[in-house]
Amino acid sequence: MNATMKSGGLKERKAIDMLQRKPTEILRKAVLGMLRRNKLRHKYIEPRLRIYAGPEHPHSAQLGDSVKPLPKHPRKRTGDYHFGLEKGSYAPSEVFQEGIIHK
């Protein structure tokens, strides 16, 4: 036993090492780390949590052929994209003028 390694001491592993050993364990630790440690987590969620590495998984038959992936979310809030509003449904110069809201 190494002099720096003590029983019951802090044990850690780098993410790169975890990815090589068990790639799904990082996500499992992240999900379970956000949950409280109680009966629901230990008896219901942990046994049923399924994480697959890669795009192939045995549940593709449940999706069907008509399912399409969701469109990518725009990361810029500039341009022609308005959240929940149709293009041209309001004129910003009429609604907001120098910090004063007109009704």
N, C-alpha and C positions, 0 to 999 in steps of 0.2 A: 504494500500500500504506500502510495506517495505521501510525503509529509504534509503536502498542501491539501490533499483529499481527506476530509474528515467524514465520518459516518453521519448521515443526516444533514450534510452541508448542501449548499446550493449546487444544483445540477443543471447545466444549460447546454444547449446544442445550437449551433449556428443554423440559420435557415437554409443555407446552401447544402449543408450536410443532410438536413431533413429532406430536402427536395430529392437528393440522390437516393436516400434510403427508402422513405415512404412519402411520395409527393402529395397524397391526400391528407396526411396528418396535420399539415399546417392549417388547412381550412377547417378541419375538424376541431382543432384546438381553439381557433378563433371563434367559431360558432358556439361551442360549449363554454368558452370563457365569458361570453356575454350573458349566459343564463345563470340563474341562481342555482345553488347546489341544494336541490330538494328532491322529493319523490318523483315529481313530474319529469324532471330532467333525467334522473338515474334510471327510472323504470320505463318511461315512455319515449323520450326523445332520443337518448343515446343509442338504444338498440335499433331504432328506426331511421336514424340519420344515414343516408347513403350518399357517398361522394365517389365519383368515378373520374379517373385521370384520362383525359382525352375526350374526343367527341362521341365515341361509341359507348352506348349503354343499353341494358336490356329493356328499357322502358320506352323505346321509340315506337312500339306498336300502339301505345296509348295515345300518342299525339295525333295520328291520322295523317293523311296526305295533304289536307287543305290548310294545315297550320304553317304559317310563315313567321320567321323571326321578326321581332319588333324593330322599327326603324331606329337608327342611331339618334341619340339625343344631341341636339346642337349644344356645343359648349360655349359658343359666343352668344351674347345677348344683344348683338348688334345686327343690323341688316334688316331683311324683310320678315324675319320670323317673330311673331308675337305670341306670347303664351296665352292661349284661350281666346284671342281676339282675331277677328277676320281682318285681312289686309284692307286698310282704308276705312275701317269702321269708326275711327276717331281722328281728329287732327290735333296733334300735341300742342300746337300754338294756340288753339282755341281753349283747350282745357286748362293748361298750366301756363301762367304768364308770370315770370319772375317770382316764383315761390308762392303765388296766390292762386288758390283753387277757385275757379268760377263755376257756379252751378247753373 
